[in-house]
Amino acid sequence: MIDIYVRKAETTAANLETLTAGMVNAVTVRFNLSAEWTGLAITAVFTNGITTVDVLQEHWLTENTCAIPHEVLALPHRNVRVGLQGRRGNELVLPAVMCSLGKTLPGADPSDDPSVDPALPVYEQLRQTVSELPKSYAVRLQKNPHGQTAQGTLVRICFDDASTFPGGVSLHLYRCLRRKSRRYSWVHPANWSEQGENMARFGYGLIAQTPYACTNTADTLLYPPVPDWMPNNGYLQTEFPLNEENLQNGFYELSIGSFLLPLLKPTDKALGWNDMGFIGLGGSGLKAPLLFQFRLVADGRILSRIHDTLCIGMHRGNRAEGIGRFLDIQTPCLKTSCLYTAIR
């Protein structure tokens, strides 16, 4: 693994590895960032002088490691370089200088490799290998497919080739977990009943970091019980079974207004339900929106490629609205006019 040390705009590389033309996901880089990068949306920029590939941090392997894109390793005798860009919203805040990862060397020529079976051309071997790999399905998002008003916002989760799905496929929700360093990773706990790192349920109970059942009067005063209108026992729904109609249509439609109800929390000091806010939103929700991804899962295996991320934030001035203006308890449905949604 190549280490990249980024001190503000200065970039240096250590532990360089041999790069050969044609490598695919064989070499990774680890970014060691200074405090100036905290809170910025980071993009890694790889180039060989001919081809340039941008990789958003949310698509890195982990919160600080990223594979060198194969596109910049396709040609021999090219100097591969990497740099970072840090943005706050749409504004470029901190571009770091590019540093060299080394020059791509020619790899072994299969025609001179005696281990290659001469009875089967290399191309055919590759084709057979690819055909044996598990199929990957793309998941895309579409806002308001029926052109509704903000009060009834839908998100359509689209998938292709549903007729070829294996049995038992369902949609799973992954949420973006922001760490104290402002870096983040995608989390979907396998078992909500277990406790440990990344295993906490996501919902109103997150205020107390404990289950909703209160054992004494003091707890009841601090953490009021889940209202009757709160869906899914007050926790964010993380799995959506797909029925025959979903598979035939090639999509699943999710109502944002009801889906987000478990993320409501009281905002006053007594933790009553007179004023409402959102768990996980930073500030007004403009700088740090909630981020979600949807993935197809069967038998515990992720089947899908992620094309889109759902971003949900709160319009400025709506952080603590009266419950009557913020929520329609009869439906129950969140008045999504106070929110903004985006797909990126």
C-alpha positions in Angstrom: 0.0 0.0 0.0 1.3 3.4 -0.9 1.1 6.1 1.8 0.1 9.6 0.7 0.8 12.3 3.3 -1.2 15.5 2.8 -0.2 18.5 4.9 -2.6 21.3 3.8 -1.7 21.7 0.1 1.6 19.7 0.3 1.6 16.1 -0.9 4.3 13.5 -0.5 4.3 9.7 -1.2 6.0 6.9 0.7 6.2 3.1 0.4 6.0 3.3 -3.4 5.1 0.0 -5.2 5.8 -1.3 -8.6 3.1 -0.4 -11.1 2.7 -2.5 -14.3 0.5 -1.7 -17.3 -2.8 -3.5 -17.1 -3.2 -3.7 -13.3 -6.7 -3.7 -11.9 -7.3 -2.9 -8.2 -3.9 -4.3 -7.4 -2.4 -1.3 -5.7 -4.1 1.0 -3.1 -3.2 4.3 -1.7 -3.8 5.5 1.9 -4.3 9.2 2.5 -3.0 10.6 5.7 -4.6 14.0 6.0 -3.9 17.1 8.1 -6.5 18.9 10.2 -7.1 21.4 7.3 -9.1 18.7 5.5 -11.6 18.1 8.3 -15.1 18.6 7.2 -14.4 18.9 3.5 -15.8 16.8 0.7 -12.7 15.1 -0.7 -12.0 13.9 -4.3 -8.9 12.0 -5.3 -7.6 12.9 -8.8 -5.5 10.3 -10.5 -3.8 10.9 -13.9 -1.2 9.5 -16.2 -1.0 12.6 -18.4 -3.4 11.2 -20.9 -6.3 9.9 -18.8 -7.6 11.5 -15.6 -10.0 9.8 -13.2 -11.8 11.6 -10.3 -12.8 9.3 -7.3 -15.2 10.8 -4.7 -14.3 9.8 -1.1 -17.7 8.1 -0.7 -16.5 5.6 -3.4 -13.2 4.9 -1.8 -12.5 1.4 -0.4 -12.5 2.8 3.2 -12.6 6.2 4.7 -8.9 6.8 3.9 -7.9 4.2 1.3 -8.6 4.1 -2.5 -7.5 1.8 -5.3 -5.6 3.3 -8.1 -8.1 3.4 -11.1 -7.1 0.9 -13.8 -7.7 3.5 -16.5 -4.5 5.4 -15.5 -2.6 2.1 -15.4 -3.6 1.0 -18.9 -0.5 2.2 -20.7 3.2 1.4 -20.1 5.9 4.1 -19.6 3.4 6.6 -18.1 4.1 8.6 -14.9 1.0 8.1 -12.6 0.2 11.0 -10.2 -2.4 11.7 -7.6 -3.7 14.8 -5.9 -6.7 15.8 -3.7 -9.4 18.4 -3.9 -11.4 19.5 -0.9 -14.8 21.2 -1.4 -17.4 22.8 0.9 -20.6 22.6 -1.0 -19.9 23.7 -4.5 -16.9 25.8 -3.5 -13.4 24.5 -4.1 -11.6 25.2 -0.8 -8.3 23.3 -0.8 -6.6 21.7 -3.8 -3.4 19.8 -3.0 -0.5 19.5 -5.4 -0.1 16.3 -7.5 2.6 13.8 -6.4 4.1 11.0 -8.4 3.2 7.3 -7.7 5.8 6.1 -10.1 6.0 5.0 -13.8 4.0 2.1 -15.2 6.3 -0.7 -16.4 5.4 -3.2 -19.2 3.8 -6.3 -17.8 4.4 -9.9 -18.8 3.5 -10.7 -22.4 1.0 -13.7 -22.4 2.3 -14.8 -25.8 5.7 -15.5 -24.2 4.3 -17.1 -21.0 4.6 -20.9 -21.1 2.0 -21.3 -18.4 -0.8 -20.1 -20.8 -2.5 -23.0 -22.4 -1.8 -22.7 -26.1 -5.0 -24.6 -26.9 -7.2 -21.8 -25.5 -6.5 -18.1 -26.6 -6.0 -15.7 -23.7 -9.1 -13.7 -24.8 -11.3 -16.8 -24.5 -9.9 -17.6 -21.1 -10.7 -14.0 -19.9 -14.2 -14.2 -21.4 -14.9 -17.5 -19.5 -13.5 -16.0 -16.3 -15.8 -13.0 -16.6 -18.8 -15.1 -17.4 -18.3 -17.0 -14.2 -18.2 -13.9 -12.0 -21.4 -13.1 -10.0 -23.7 -10.8 -12.0 -23.8 -7.2 -10.7 -27.0 -5.2 -11.0 -27.2 -1.4 -11.1 -29.3 0.6 -8.7 -30.4 4.1 -9.6 -32.6 6.7 -7.9 -35.4 8.9 -9.3 -37.1 11.7 -7.4 -40.8 12.4 -7.6 -41.5 10.0 -10.5 -45.2 11.1 -10.6 -44.4 14.8 -10.2 -46.0 15.1 -6.8 -45.8 18.1 -4.6 -43.2 18.2 -1.8 -45.9 17.0 0.7 -45.9 13.6 -0.8 -42.3 13.1 -1.9 -41.5 9.7 -3.4 -38.1 8.2 -4.4 -38.1 5.5 -7.0 -35.4 2.9 -6.5 -34.8 1.4 -10.0 -33.0 -1.8 -10.9 -32.4 -3.7 -14.1 -32.8 -7.3 -15.3 -35.1 -8.2 -12.4 -36.0 -11.4 -14.3 -32.5 -12.7 -13.6 -32.5 -12.0 -9.9 -31.8 -15.0 -7.6 -34.4 -15.9 -5.1 -34.9 -14.0 -1.9 -33.7 -10.6 -3.2 -34.5 -7.5 -1.1 -33.5 -3.9 -0.9 -31.3 -2.9 2.0 -30.6 0.6 3.2 -27.1 1.8 4.0 -26.6 5.0 5.9 -23.5 7.2 6.0 -21.8 7.1 9.3 -19.8 10.2 10.0 -17.0 9.8 12.5 -15.4 12.3 14.8 -12.7 13.0 12.2 -15.5 14.0 9.8 -14.6 11.0 7.6 -17.4 8.6 6.9 -18.3 5.0 5.8 -21.4 3.2 4.8 -23.0 1.1 7.5 -25.7 -1.6 7.5 -25.7 -3.6 10.7 -26.2 -7.3 10.1 -28.1 -7.9 13.3 -29.7 -5.0 15.2 -29.9 -7.1 18.4 -26.1 -7.1 18.7 -24.1 -4.3 20.3 -20.7 -3.0 19.3 -19.1 -0.7 16.8 -21.4 0.4 14.0 -24.2 -1.8 15.4 -26.4 0.9 17.1 -29.9 1.2 15.8 -30.8 4.4 13.9 -33.9 6.1 15.2 -35.4 8.1 18.0 -33.8 5.8 20.6 -30.4 7.0 19.5 -31.0 10.0 21.8 -30.7 7.6 24.8 -28.4 5.0 23.2 -30.7 2.5 24.9 -33.9 0.6 23.9 -37.2 2.5 24.3 -38.5 0.5 27.2 -38.1 2.7 30.3 -37.5 1.0 33.6 -38.1 3.8 36.0 -39.8 7.1 36.3 -36.6 9.1 35.8 -36.0 7.4 32.4 -39.6 8.0 31.4 -39.2 11.7 32.1 -35.9 11.9 30.2 -37.0 9.8 27.2 -40.7 9.8 26.4 -42.1 6.6 24.9 -42.5 6.2 21.1 -45.7 7.8 19.9 -48.4 5.5 18.4 -47.9 7.1 15.0 -44.2 6.3 14.8 -43.6 3.5 12.3 -41.3 0.5 12.6 -41.2 0.9 16.4 -39.4 4.2 16.1 -36.4 2.8 14.2 -35.4 3.4 10.6 -36.5 0.6 8.3 -33.4 -1.0 6.8 -34.8 -3.8 4.6 -37.5 -3.6 2.0 -38.8 -7.0 0.6 -39.5 -7.0 -3.1 -42.7 -8.5 -4.3 -43.7 -9.7 -7.8 -45.0 -6.3 -8.9 -41.7 -4.6 -7.9 -39.7 -7.2 -9.9 -42.0 -6.8 -12.9 -41.9 -3.0 -12.8 -38.2 -2.9 -12.1 -38.5 -0.4 -9.2 -39.5 0.1 -5.6 -41.1 3.4 -4.5 -40.4 4.8 -1.1 -42.3 7.6 0.6 -39.8 10.0 2.2 -42.5 11.4 4.5 -43.1 8.1 6.4 -39.7 6.7 5.9 -38.0 9.5 7.9 -40.4 9.6 10.8 -38.1 7.5 13.1 -35.4 10.2 12.7 -37.5 12.8 14.4 -36.5 13.9 17.9 -37.8 16.4 20.4 -35.6 19.5 20.4 -36.5 21.1 23.8 -34.6 20.4 27.0 -37.4 18.3 28.5 -37.4 16.1 25.4 -41.1 16.6 24.8 -42.8 16.3 21.4 -43.8 20.0 21.2 -40.8 20.9 19.0 -39.2 18.6 16.5 -35.8 18.2 14.9 -33.8 15.5 13.0 -31.3 13.0 14.3 -28.1 13.2 12.4 -28.5 16.6 10.7 -25.6 19.0 11.3 -26.5 22.6 11.7 -29.4 23.4 9.4 -28.9 20.2 7.4 -27.4 22.3 4.6 -23.8 21.5 5.4 -24.2 17.9 6.5 -27.3 16.3 5.1 -28.3 12.7 5.8 -26.9 10.3 3.1 -28.5 7.0 2.2 -27.8 4.3 -0.4 -29.9 1.3 -1.4 -28.4 -2.0 -2.4 -29.8 -5.3 -3.6 -29.0 -8.2 -1.3 -29.6 -11.9 -1.5 -28.4 -14.5 1.0 -26.3 -11.9 2.7 -24.4 -11.0 -0.5 -24.6 -7.5 -2.1 -25.6 -7.9 -5.8 -25.7 -4.3 -6.9 -23.5 -1.5 -8.1 -24.3 1.9 -6.5 -24.9 4.7 -9.0 -26.7 7.2 -6.7 -26.7 8.5 -3.2 -29.9 10.0 -1.6 -29.2 13.3 0.3 -31.7 14.7 2.7 -31.4 18.0 4.5 -33.6 20.6 6.2 -34.3 24.0 4.8 -32.9 26.8 6.9 -35.3 28.1 9.5 -37.1 24.8 9.9 -34.9 23.1 12.5 -37.4 23.4 15.3 -41.0 23.7 14.0 -44.1 23.3 16.1 -45.4 19.7 15.8 -48.5 20.9 14.0 -46.5 22.6 11.3 -43.9 19.9 11.1 -45.8 16.7 11.1 -49.2 15.3 10.0 -49.9 12.8 12.8 -53.1 11.6 11.1 -51.3 10.1 8.1 -48.7 9.8 9.7 -46.5 11.7 7.4 -43.7 14.2 7.7 -44.4 17.5 6.0 -41.5 17.2 3.5 -41.8 20.8 2.4 -39.4 21.6 5.2 -36.8 19.3 3.7 -34.7 19.3 0.6 -33.7 16.1 -1.2 -31.0 15.6 -3.8 -29.5 12.6 -5.7 -25.9 12.6 -6.4 
